[in-house]
Amino acid sequence: MESQFKTNKWQIVTKFAIVYSLIVIGFGLILYIFNLTMKAGWASGLVSLLALFGSINYGILAHRNQNLNGFITYGQGLGIGLLISLIAGVILALYQLIFNLYIAPEMATNLMNEAKRQMIESNSSEEDIERTLSMFKKMSEPIYIVLGGIAGSFIFGLIASLIIAAFTKKEDPDSAYKNL
């Protein structure tokens, strides 16, 4: 017996945006709780990238199979992927803002101190250090956290969606006849 309930595009997009966001937030909180944030480096980026690719891939496939009778064009897949990354970007940017302002306000200071230490060890000039720290302070302002988070998610989401949509597209062979 076939299910009577059919999910719509927005339910799928929201579901996979939330899944992606929860994976990134959960991993970040684990790193923070165990004081590994400064040491995570590439591992944090890798988890985020894998979660992004996975959520976009499964989101496109879910939309294709549940709403489009098993067929999806490249453009439709690209659109679903971009919506997932955009909604996730908003969620993650707002979380990052809350995290920086209320959960771990000392994190920005710690990151600045670490950057300064590394620049001193690499014999950077005092002028370069001051310029870098000034830019870091500016980028730590709430508006830049939100806009940067959304823009970053959208850009990486665009790249992931461009790739994944190419592999998940499945053209309806009857569509050529429907347009006559």
N, CA and C atoms as an extended XYZ file, in Angstrom:
540
Properties=species:S:1:pos:R:3:atomname:S:1:resname:S:1:resid:I:1 pbc="F F F"
N         0.837       -1.171        0.000 N   MET     1
C         0.000        0.000        0.000 CA  MET     1
C         0.889        1.244        0.000 C   MET     1
N         0.584        2.182       -0.878 N   GLU     2
C         1.380        3.389       -1.024 CA  GLU     2
C         0.964        4.429        0.011 C   GLU     2
N         1.933        5.178        0.508 N   SER     3
C         1.653        6.193        1.512 CA  SER     3
C         0.798        7.313        0.925 C   SER     3
N        -0.179        7.777        1.676 N   GLN     4
C        -1.056        8.850        1.228 CA  GLN     4
C        -0.416       10.217        1.466 C   GLN     4
N         0.529       10.281        2.395 N   PHE     5
C         1.155       11.550        2.740 CA  PHE     5
C         2.316       11.816        1.796 C   PHE     5
N         2.285       12.962        1.148 N   LYS     6
C         3.362       13.340        0.236 CA  LYS     6
C         4.036       14.591        0.791 C   LYS     6
N         5.331       14.511        0.993 N   THR     7
C         6.058       15.668        1.503 CA  THR     7
C         6.208       16.691        0.388 C   THR     7
N         6.275       17.953        0.766 N   ASN     8
C         6.514       18.957       -0.255 CA  ASN     8
C         7.974       19.372       -0.245 C   ASN     8
N         8.341       20.191       -1.207 N   LYS     9
C         9.731       20.613       -1.372 CA  LYS     9
C        10.265       21.292       -0.118 C   LYS     9
N         9.467       22.156        0.500 N   TRP    10
C         9.941       22.915        1.645 CA  TRP    10
C        10.153       22.045        2.871 C   TRP    10
N         9.369       20.994        3.027 N   GLN    11
C         9.584       20.068        4.138 CA  GLN    11
C        10.925       19.363        3.975 C   GLN    11
N        11.223       18.961        2.764 N   ILE    12
C        12.497       18.274        2.494 CA  ILE    12
C        13.666       19.225        2.695 C   ILE    12
N        13.561       20.420        2.135 N   VAL    13
C        14.638       21.408        2.266 CA  VAL    13
C        14.895       21.720        3.736 C   VAL    13
N        13.836       21.982        4.479 N   THR    14
C        13.981       22.308        5.899 CA  THR    14
C        14.580       21.142        6.681 C   THR    14
N        14.095       19.950        6.406 N   LYS    15
C        14.595       18.763        7.108 CA  LYS    15
C        16.101       18.600        6.923 C   LYS    15
N        16.566       18.692        5.685 N   PHE    16
C        17.992       18.458        5.447 CA  PHE    16
C        18.855       19.650        5.845 C   PHE    16
N        18.298       20.852        5.846 N   ALA    17
C        19.028       22.009        6.369 CA  ALA    17
C        19.223       21.864        7.877 C   ALA    17
N        18.185       21.397        8.555 N   ILE    18
C        18.281       21.191       10.005 CA  ILE    18
C        19.249       20.058       10.323 C   ILE    18
N        19.193       18.974        9.565 N   VAL    19
C        20.125       17.855        9.791 CA  VAL    19
C        21.568       18.328        9.651 C   VAL    19
N        21.849       19.041        8.572 N   TYR    20
C        23.201       19.571        8.348 CA  TYR    20
C        23.611       20.481        9.499 C   TYR    20
N        22.722       21.399        9.880 N   SER    21
C        23.026       22.340       10.958 CA  SER    21
C        23.295       21.624       12.272 C   SER    21
N        22.484       20.626       12.591 N   LEU    22
C        22.666       19.898       13.855 CA  LEU    22
C        23.981       19.127       13.888 C   LEU    22
N        24.387       18.585       12.750 N   ILE    23
C        25.670       17.875       12.707 CA  ILE    23
C        26.813       18.847       12.973 C   ILE    23
N        26.800       19.986       12.303 N   VAL    24
C        27.866       20.971       12.476 CA  VAL    24
C        27.861       21.535       13.894 C   VAL    24
N        26.689       21.886       14.389 N   ILE    25
C        26.587       22.429       15.751 CA  ILE    25
C        27.002       21.383       16.778 C   ILE    25
N        26.535       20.159       16.621 N   GLY    26
C        26.886       19.090       17.553 CA  GLY    26
C        28.377       18.831       17.592 C   GLY    26
N        28.999       18.756       16.429 N   PHE    27
C        30.440       18.521       16.386 CA  PHE    27
C        31.191       19.700       17.014 C   PHE    27
N        30.741       20.909       16.723 N   GLY    28
C        31.368       22.091       17.305 CA  GLY    28
C        31.248       22.123       18.817 C   GLY    28
N        30.084       21.742       19.325 N   LEU    29
C        29.899       21.712       20.779 CA  LEU    29
C        30.758       20.645       21.439 C   LEU    29
N        30.884       19.502       20.788 N   ILE    30
C        31.760       18.449       21.326 CA  ILE    30
C        33.196       18.963       21.408 C   ILE    30
N        33.647       19.629       20.345 N   LEU    31
C        35.000       20.193       20.363 CA  LEU    31
C        35.151       21.227       21.476 C   LEU    31
N        34.129       22.050       21.653 N   TYR    32
C        34.180       23.087       22.690 CA  TYR    32
C        34.183       22.471       24.090 C   TYR    32
N        33.316       21.508       24.322 N   ILE    33
C        33.208       20.884       25.644 CA  ILE    33
C        34.523       20.214       26.048 C   ILE    33
N        35.165       19.563       25.083 N   PHE    34
C        36.419       18.866       25.380 CA  PHE    34
C        37.639       19.735       25.122 C   PHE    34
N        37.412       21.045       24.937 N   ASN    35
C        38.484       22.012       24.744 CA  ASN    35
C        39.404       21.641       23.573 C   ASN    35
N        38.809       21.219       22.482 N   LEU    36
C        39.577       20.820       21.304 CA  LEU    36
C        39.380       21.761       20.118 C   LEU    36
N        38.665       22.850       20.325 N   THR    37
C        38.345       23.755       19.224 CA  THR    37
C        39.598       24.259       18.528 C   THR    37
N        40.586       24.661       19.279 N   MET    38
C        41.824       25.198       18.702 CA  MET    38
C        42.658       24.117       18.018 C   MET    38
N        42.464       22.874       18.410 N   LYS    39
C        43.268       21.788       17.867 CA  LYS    39
C        42.590       21.067       16.710 C   LYS    39
N        41.299       21.322       16.496 N   ALA    40
C        40.522       20.558       15.509 CA  ALA    40
C        40.993       20.827       14.083 C   ALA    40
N        41.270       22.070       13.758 N   GLY    41
C        41.771       22.437       12.436 CA  GLY    41
C        40.966       21.864       11.294 C   GLY    41
N        41.628       21.058       10.497 N   TRP    42
C        41.015       20.519        9.280 CA  TRP    42
C        39.881       19.542        9.568 C   TRP    42
N        39.893       18.886       10.730 N   ALA    43
C        38.841       17.907       11.048 CA  ALA    43
C        37.476       18.571       11.129 C   ALA    43
N        37.429       19.745       11.703 N   SER    44
C        36.169       20.475       11.804 CA  SER    44
C        35.641       20.836       10.420 C   SER    44
N        36.521       21.306        9.558 N   GLY    45
C        36.131       21.633        8.188 CA  GLY    45
C        35.687       20.408        7.413 C   GLY    45
N        36.356       19.303        7.639 N   LEU    46
C        36.002       18.066        6.937 CA  LEU    46
C        34.624       17.563        7.349 C   LEU    46
N        34.341       17.581        8.636 N   VAL    47
C        33.019       17.161        9.115 CA  VAL    47
C        31.936       18.061        8.523 C   VAL    47
N        32.184       19.353        8.521 N   SER    48
C        31.219       20.304        7.975 CA  SER    48
C        30.995       20.067        6.485 C   SER    48
N        32.061       19.834        5.756 N   LEU    49
C        31.965       19.598        4.309 CA  LEU    49
C        31.239       18.293        4.003 C   LEU    49
N        31.549       17.245        4.743 N   LEU    50
C        30.862       15.963        4.540 CA  LEU    50
C        29.371       16.079        4.881 C   LEU    50
N        29.069       16.798        5.945 N   ALA    51
C        27.664       17.001        6.314 CA  ALA    51
C        26.939       17.804        5.242 C   ALA    51
N        27.602       18.802        4.686 N   LEU    52
C        27.001       19.616        3.629 CA  LEU    52
C        26.717       18.775        2.394 C   LEU    52
N        27.732       18.041        1.928 N   PHE    53
C        27.554       17.209        0.735 CA  PHE    53
C        26.481       16.139        0.974 C   PHE    53
N        26.496       15.524        2.158 N   GLY    54
C        25.513       14.489        2.458 CA  GLY    54
C        24.100       15.028        2.506 C   GLY    54
N        23.909       16.160        3.176 N   SER    55
C        22.555       16.704        3.289 CA  SER    55
C        22.026       17.177        1.945 C   SER    55
N        22.864       17.774        1.138 N   ILE    56
C        22.414       18.209       -0.187 CA  ILE    56
C        22.116       16.999       -1.061 C   ILE    56
N        22.974       15.998       -1.031 N   ASN    57
C        22.753       14.797       -1.833 CA  ASN    57
C        21.434       14.116       -1.456 C   ASN    57
N        21.252       13.856       -0.165 N   TYR    58
C        20.033       13.171        0.268 CA  TYR    58
C        18.793       14.051        0.098 C   TYR    58
N        18.960       15.363        0.230 N   GLY    59
C        17.838       16.266        0.000 CA  GLY    59
C        17.379       16.251       -1.446 C   GLY    59
N        18.322       16.283       -2.371 N   ILE    60
C        17.975       16.229       -3.799 CA  ILE    60
C        17.325       14.892       -4.122 C   ILE    60
N        17.910       13.807       -3.626 N   LEU    61
C        17.344       12.484       -3.896 CA  LEU    61
C        15.944       12.336       -3.310 C   LEU    61
N        15.738       12.859       -2.097 N   ALA    62
C        14.413       12.780       -1.474 CA  ALA    62
C        13.393       13.562       -2.296 C   ALA    62
N        13.758       14.744       -2.737 N   HIS    63
C        12.839       15.547       -3.547 CA  HIS    63
C        12.541       14.853       -4.877 C   HIS    63
N        13.569       14.315       -5.491 N   ARG    64
C        13.394       13.606       -6.765 CA  ARG    64
C        12.453       12.413       -6.602 C   ARG    64
N        12.682       11.623       -5.580 N   ASN    65
C        11.928       10.380       -5.427 CA  ASN    65
C        10.552       10.560       -4.803 C   ASN    65
N        10.395       11.538       -3.926 N   GLN    66
C         9.122       11.718       -3.237 CA  GLN    66
C         8.173       12.680       -3.952 C   GLN    66
N         8.724       13.656       -4.652 N   ASN    67
C         7.870       14.686       -5.244 CA  ASN    67
C         7.863       14.705       -6.762 C   ASN    67
N         8.878       14.171       -7.376 N   LEU    68
C         9.003       14.314       -8.836 CA  LEU    68
C         8.980       12.979       -9.567 C   LEU    68
N         8.382       11.978       -8.962 N   ASN    69
C         8.227       10.659       -9.597 CA  ASN    69
C         9.538       10.049      -10.085 C   ASN    69
N        10.611       10.308       -9.362 N   GLY    70
C        11.893        9.699       -9.685 CA  GLY    70
C        12.712       10.446      -10.720 C   GLY    70
N        12.246       11.627      -11.143 N   PHE    71
C        12.967       12.400      -12.156 CA  PHE    71
C        13.269       13.793      -11.627 C   PHE    71
N        14.431       14.318      -12.005 N   ILE    72
C        14.794       15.679      -11.603 CA  ILE    72
C        15.773       16.240      -12.626 C   ILE    72
N        15.601       17.494      -12.974 N   THR    73
C        16.535       18.135      -13.901 CA  THR    73
C        17.727       18.662      -13.123 C   THR    73
N        18.750       19.038      -13.845 N   TYR    74
C        19.936       19.605      -13.211 CA  TYR    74
C        19.569       20.882      -12.452 C   TYR    74
N        18.775       21.724      -13.057 N   GLY    75
C        18.368       22.981      -12.436 CA  GLY    75
C        17.540       22.781      -11.184 C   GLY    75
N        16.647       21.812      -11.195 N   GLN    76
C        15.840       21.528      -10.006 CA  GLN    76
C        16.727       21.032       -8.863 C   GLN    76
N        17.675       20.162       -9.180 N   GLY    77
C        18.599       19.670       -8.157 CA  GLY    77
C        19.464       20.790       -7.600 C   GLY    77
N        19.942       21.653       -8.481 N   LEU    78
C        20.750       22.793       -8.057 CA  LEU    78
C        19.933       23.698       -7.131 C   LEU    78
N        18.682       23.930       -7.490 N   GLY    79
C        17.825       24.777       -6.661 CA  GLY    79
C        17.590       24.208       -5.281 C   GLY    79
N        17.331       22.912       -5.198 N   ILE    80
C        17.118       22.268       -3.891 CA  ILE    80
C        18.392       22.367       -3.052 C   ILE    80
N        19.523       22.096       -3.655 N   GLY    81
C        20.788       22.180       -2.922 CA  GLY    81
C        21.061       23.579       -2.403 C   GLY    81
N        20.783       24.588       -3.219 N   LEU    82
C        21.002       25.966       -2.790 CA  LEU    82
C        20.055       26.366       -1.667 C   LEU    82
N        18.819       25.922       -1.735 N   LEU    83
C        17.870       26.225       -0.658 CA  LEU    83
C        18.301       25.575        0.653 C   LEU    83
N        18.753       24.327        0.572 N   ILE    84
C        19.240       23.643        1.783 CA  ILE    84
C        20.403       24.411        2.393 C   ILE    84
N        21.366       24.791        1.566 N   SER    85
C        22.545       25.481        2.093 CA  SER    85
C        22.200       26.877        2.590 C   SER    85
N        21.268       27.551        1.948 N   LEU    86
C        20.891       28.892        2.388 CA  LEU    86
C        20.176       28.854        3.741 C   LEU    86
N        19.218       27.955        3.896 N   ILE    87
C        18.508       27.845        5.176 CA  ILE    87
C        19.466       27.389        6.274 C   ILE    87
N        20.325       26.427        5.957 N   ALA    88
C        21.318       25.984        6.939 CA  ALA    88
C        22.267       27.126        7.289 C   ALA    88
N        22.621       27.926        6.309 N   GLY    89
C        23.497       29.073        6.560 CA  GLY    89
C        22.888       30.052        7.542 C   GLY    89
N        21.589       30.310        7.407 N   VAL    90
C        20.905       31.204        8.342 CA  VAL    90
C        20.896       30.587        9.745 C   VAL    90
N        20.563       29.310        9.831 N   ILE    91
C        20.536       28.632       11.137 CA  ILE    91
C        21.919       28.665       11.789 C   ILE    91
N        22.944       28.304       11.014 N   LEU    92
C        24.300       28.245       11.567 CA  LEU    92
C        24.838       29.629       11.919 C   LEU    92
N        24.505       30.628       11.130 N   ALA    93
C        24.966       31.989       11.435 CA  ALA    93
C        24.337       32.489       12.735 C   ALA    93
N        23.051       32.237       12.903 N   LEU    94
C        22.388       32.655       14.140 CA  LEU    94
C        22.940       31.895       15.348 C   LEU    94
N        23.190       30.596       15.162 N   TYR    95
C        23.798       29.814       16.238 CA  TYR    95
C        25.181       30.381       16.584 C   TYR    95
N        25.984       30.666       15.568 N   GLN    96
C        27.334       31.181       15.798 CA  GLN    96
C        27.286       32.505       16.545 C   GLN    96
N        26.326       33.329       16.203 N   LEU    97
C        26.158       34.601       16.894 CA  LEU    97
C        25.829       34.372       18.369 C   LEU    97
N        24.889       33.509       18.646 N   ILE    98
C        24.519       33.180       20.035 CA  ILE    98
C        25.706       32.564       20.771 C   ILE    98
N        26.415       31.670       20.091 N   PHE    99
C        27.583       31.023       20.696 CA  PHE    99
C        28.632       32.067       21.068 C   PHE    99
N        28.944       32.969       20.132 N   ASN   100
C        29.986       33.966       20.371 CA  ASN   100
C        29.595       34.991       21.422 C   ASN   100
N        28.311       35.332       21.494 N   LEU   101
C        27.881       36.374       22.424 CA  LEU   101
C        27.574       35.848       23.821 C   LEU   101
N        27.023       34.623       23.911 N   TYR   102
C        26.511       34.158       25.200 CA  TYR   102
C        27.156       32.880       25.735 C   TYR   102
N        27.477       31.936       24.866 N   ILE   103
C        28.002       30.652       25.337 CA  ILE   103
C        29.501       30.737       25.589 C   ILE   103
N        30.236       31.275       24.631 N   ALA   104
C        31.697       31.325       24.743 CA  ALA   104
C        32.238       32.671       24.266 C   ALA   104
N        31.915       33.732       24.988 N   PRO   105
C        32.407       35.046       24.557 CA  PRO   105
C        33.935       35.155       24.602 C   PRO   105
N        34.560       34.281       25.360 N   GLU   106
C        36.032       34.300       25.448 CA  GLU   106
C        36.708       33.686       24.231 C   GLU   106
N        35.936       32.989       23.407 N   MET   107
C        36.508       32.278       22.256 CA  MET   107
C        37.201       33.236       21.285 C   MET   107
N        36.589       34.359       20.989 N   ALA   108
C        37.181       35.313       20.052 CA  ALA   108
C        38.512       35.839       20.589 C   ALA   108
N        38.555       36.128       21.879 N   THR   109
C        39.791       36.609       22.496 CA  THR   109
C        40.872       35.535       22.433 C   THR   109
N        40.494       34.306       22.725 N   ASN   110
C        41.456       33.201       22.659 CA  ASN   110
C        41.999       33.018       21.238 C   ASN   110
N        41.117       33.100       20.247 N   LEU   111
C        41.560       32.964       18.858 CA  LEU   111
C        42.489       34.110       18.467 C   LEU   111
N        42.168       35.325       18.912 N   MET   112
C        43.037       36.472       18.620 CA  MET   112
C        44.401       36.306       19.267 C   MET   112
N        44.417       35.859       20.503 N   ASN   113
C        45.695       35.657       21.195 CA  ASN   113
C        46.531       34.587       20.510 C   ASN   113
N        45.876       33.514       20.061 N   GLU   114
C        46.590       32.448       19.353 CA  GLU   114
C        47.146       32.951       18.025 C   GLU   114
N        46.362       33.727       17.307 N   ALA   115
C        46.828       34.284       16.033 CA  ALA   115
C        48.016       35.218       16.262 C   ALA   115
N        47.924       36.028       17.300 N   LYS   116
C        49.023       36.945       17.625 CA  LYS   116
C        50.285       36.166       17.982 C   LYS   116
N        50.121       35.118       18.787 N   ARG   117
C        51.284       34.293       19.171 CA  ARG   117
C        51.956       33.696       17.944 C   ARG   117
N        51.145       33.168       17.020 N   GLN   118
C        51.691       32.555       15.806 CA  GLN   118
C        52.390       33.581       14.927 C   GLN   118
N        51.825       34.782       14.853 N   MET   119
C        52.448       35.823       14.039 CA  MET   119
C        53.772       36.284       14.648 C   MET   119
N        53.818       36.359       15.973 N   ILE   120
C        55.069       36.734       16.638 CA  ILE   120
C        56.129       35.665       16.401 C   ILE   120
N        55.726       34.388       16.508 N   GLU   121
C        56.670       33.286       16.276 CA  GLU   121
C        57.185       33.265       14.839 C   GLU   121
N        56.355       33.733       13.905 N   SER   122
C        56.786       33.734       12.502 CA  SER   122
C        57.471       35.044       12.121 C   SER   122
N        57.830       35.842       13.140 N   ASN   123
C        58.553       37.100       12.952 CA  ASN   123
C        57.813       38.110       12.078 C   ASN   123
N        56.498       38.184       12.217 N   SER   124
C        55.718       39.192       11.504 CA  SER   124
C        55.990       40.553       12.134 C   SER   124
N        55.876       41.588       11.323 N   SER   125
C        56.115       42.936       11.837 CA  SER   125
C        54.975       43.351       12.756 C   SER   125
N        55.273       44.303       13.618 N   GLU   126
C        54.263       44.818       14.549 CA  GLU   126
C        53.082       45.418       13.781 C   GLU   126
N        53.395       46.044       12.657 N   GLU   127
C        52.351       46.646       11.819 CA  GLU   127
C        51.421       45.572       11.248 C   GLU   127
N        51.997       44.470       10.783 N   ASP   128
C        51.182       43.366       10.253 CA  ASP   128
C        50.304       42.747       11.341 C   ASP   128
N        50.869       42.600       12.517 N   ILE   129
C        50.123       42.023       13.636 CA  ILE   129
C        48.933       42.915       13.989 C   ILE   129
N        49.192       44.212       14.108 N   GLU   130
C        48.105       45.147       14.451 CA  GLU   130
C        47.027       45.174       13.376 C   GLU   130
N        47.422       45.161       12.117 N   ARG   131
C        46.463       45.174       11.005 CA  ARG   131
C        45.609       43.895       11.023 C   ARG   131
N        46.243       42.764       11.253 N   THR   132
C        45.519       41.492       11.294 CA  THR   132
C        44.553       41.446       12.466 C   THR   132
N        45.003       41.870       13.645 N   LEU   133
C        44.142       41.858       14.825 CA  LEU   133
C        42.982       42.840       14.679 C   LEU   133
N        43.235       43.980       14.052 N   SER   134
C        42.174       44.954       13.809 CA  SER   134
C        41.107       44.364       12.878 C   SER   134
N        41.553       43.676       11.839 N   MET   135
C        40.615       43.047       10.904 CA  MET   135
C        39.850       41.918       11.615 C   MET   135
N        40.531       41.174       12.447 N   PHE   136
C        39.895       40.084       13.197 CA  PHE   136
C        38.798       40.638       14.112 C   PHE   136
N        39.082       41.754       14.796 N   LYS   137
C        38.077       42.369       15.669 CA  LYS   137
C        36.868       42.819       14.861 C   LYS   137
N        37.117       43.398       13.707 N   LYS   138
C        36.025       43.868       12.850 CA  LYS   138
C        35.167       42.693       12.393 C   LYS   138
N        35.795       41.591       12.013 N   MET   139
C        35.059       40.422       11.529 CA  MET   139
C        34.349       39.682       12.660 C   MET   139
N        34.651       40.012       13.900 N   SER   140
C        33.988       39.393       15.048 CA  SER   140
C        32.716       40.126       15.450 C   SER   140
N        32.409       41.228       14.763 N   GLU   141
C        31.179       41.966       15.054 CA  GLU   141
C        29.980       41.138       14.592 C   GLU   141
N        28.864       41.235       15.319 N   PRO   142
C        27.691       40.402       15.019 CA  PRO   142
C        27.219       40.430       13.566 C   PRO   142
N        27.178       41.595       12.946 N   ILE   143
C        26.680       41.667       11.572 CA  ILE   143
C        27.572       40.881       10.621 C   ILE   143
N        28.879       40.924       10.846 N   TYR   144
C        29.802       40.184        9.993 CA  TYR   144
C        29.742       38.683       10.255 C   TYR   144
N        29.464       38.310       11.480 N   ILE   145
C        29.305       36.889       11.794 CA  ILE   145
C        28.114       36.324       11.029 C   ILE   145
N        26.991       37.028       11.075 N   VAL   146
C        25.778       36.562       10.407 CA  VAL   146
C        25.948       36.578        8.892 C   VAL   146
N        26.362       37.713        8.339 N   LEU   147
C        26.512       37.811        6.880 CA  LEU   147
C        27.586       36.862        6.350 C   LEU   147
N        28.687       36.753        7.087 N   GLY   148
C        29.757       35.843        6.669 CA  GLY   148
C        29.324       34.387        6.720 C   GLY   148
N        28.567       34.035        7.747 N   GLY   149
C        28.076       32.660        7.863 CA  GLY   149
C        27.126       32.294        6.740 C   GLY   149
N        26.203       33.189        6.428 N   ILE   150
C        25.249       32.932        5.355 CA  ILE   150
C        25.963       32.876        4.011 C   ILE   150
N        26.851       33.838        3.763 N   ALA   151
C        27.575       33.872        2.487 CA  ALA   151
C        28.467       32.640        2.321 C   ALA   151
N        29.165       32.265        3.388 N   GLY   152
C        30.030       31.090        3.310 CA  GLY   152
C        29.255       29.821        3.037 C   GLY   152
N        28.146       29.659        3.721 N   SER   153
C        27.307       28.477        3.506 CA  SER   153
C        26.758       28.455        2.087 C   SER   153
N        26.355       29.623        1.598 N   PHE   154
C        25.810       29.700        0.251 CA  PHE   154
C        26.869       29.365       -0.799 C   PHE   154
N        28.074       29.875       -0.634 N   ILE   155
C        29.143       29.619       -1.614 CA  ILE   155
C        29.523       28.145       -1.622 C   ILE   155
N        29.756       27.565       -0.444 N   PHE   156
C        30.083       26.138       -0.395 CA  PHE   156
C        28.897       25.293       -0.849 C   PHE   156
N        27.687       25.730       -0.515 N   GLY   157
C        26.483       25.039       -0.970 CA  GLY   157
C        26.328       25.086       -2.473 C   GLY   157
N        26.692       26.219       -3.073 N   LEU   158
C        26.644       26.335       -4.533 CA  LEU   158
C        27.602       25.346       -5.185 C   LEU   158
N        28.806       25.285       -4.692 N   ILE   159
C        29.799       24.356       -5.246 CA  ILE   159
C        29.326       22.912       -5.083 C   ILE   159
N        28.862       22.576       -3.873 N   ALA   160
C        28.379       21.208       -3.635 CA  ALA   160
C        27.179       20.900       -4.518 C   ALA   160
N        26.254       21.839       -4.629 N   SER   161
C        25.050       21.619       -5.428 CA  SER   161
C        25.364       21.464       -6.909 C   SER   161
N        26.304       22.240       -7.412 N   LEU   162
C        26.696       22.120       -8.817 CA  LEU   162
C        27.220       20.710       -9.114 C   LEU   162
N        27.990       20.177       -8.190 N   ILE   163
C        28.556       18.840       -8.377 CA  ILE   163
C        27.484       17.763       -8.200 C   ILE   163
N        26.753       17.844       -7.102 N   ILE   164
C        25.788       16.785       -6.775 CA  ILE   164
C        24.636       16.747       -7.768 C   ILE   164
N        24.160       17.911       -8.208 N   ALA   165
C        23.042       17.951       -9.165 CA  ALA   165
C        23.402       17.245      -10.467 C   ALA   165
N        24.675       17.281      -10.839 N   ALA   166
C        25.102       16.599      -12.061 CA  ALA   166
C        24.984       15.082      -11.930 C   ALA   166
N        25.206       14.577      -10.715 N   PHE   167
C        25.163       13.130      -10.507 CA  PHE   167
C        23.774       12.605      -10.140 C   PHE   167
N        22.917       13.478       -9.653 N   THR   168
C        21.596       13.023       -9.219 CA  THR   168
C        20.497       13.315      -10.235 C   THR   168
N        20.817       14.053      -11.277 N   LYS   169
C        19.770       14.378      -12.258 CA  LYS   169
C        19.312       13.100      -12.964 C   LYS   169
N        18.051       13.094      -13.267 N   LYS   170
C        17.471       11.962      -13.974 CA  LYS   170
C        16.306       12.524      -14.779 C   LYS   170
N        16.544       12.685      -16.062 N   GLU   171
C        15.553       13.295      -16.944 CA  GLU   171
C        14.411       12.317      -17.231 C   GLU   171
N        13.213       12.845      -17.284 N   ASP   172
C        12.027       12.071      -17.636 CA  ASP   172
C        12.051       11.843      -19.150 C   ASP   172
N        12.125       10.587      -19.587 N   PRO   173
C        12.208       10.337      -21.037 CA  PRO   173
C        10.944       10.777      -21.777 C   PRO   173
N         9.830       10.874      -21.079 N   ASP   174
C         8.591       11.295      -21.725 CA  ASP   174
C         8.437       12.812      -21.776 C   ASP   174
N         9.319       13.559      -21.137 N   SER   175
C         9.163       15.007      -21.078 CA  SER   175
C         9.254       15.650      -22.455 C   SER   175
N        10.021       15.082      -23.366 N   ALA   176
C        10.120       15.630      -24.712 CA  ALA   176
C         8.770       15.577      -25.428 C   ALA   176
N         7.967       14.558      -25.139 N   TYR   177
C         6.683       14.405      -25.783 CA  TYR   177
C         5.586       15.243      -25.118 C   TYR   177
N         5.794       15.545      -23.837 N   LYS   178
C         4.803       16.334      -23.097 CA  LYS   178
C         4.803       17.779      -23.548 C   LYS   178
N         5.938       18.273      -24.050 N   ASN   179
C         6.051       19.656      -24.443 CA  ASN   179
C         5.610       19.921      -25.887 C   ASN   179
N         5.195       18.916      -26.610 N   LEU   180
C         4.769       19.095      -28.006 CA  LEU   180
C         3.383       19.656      -28.104 C   LEU   180
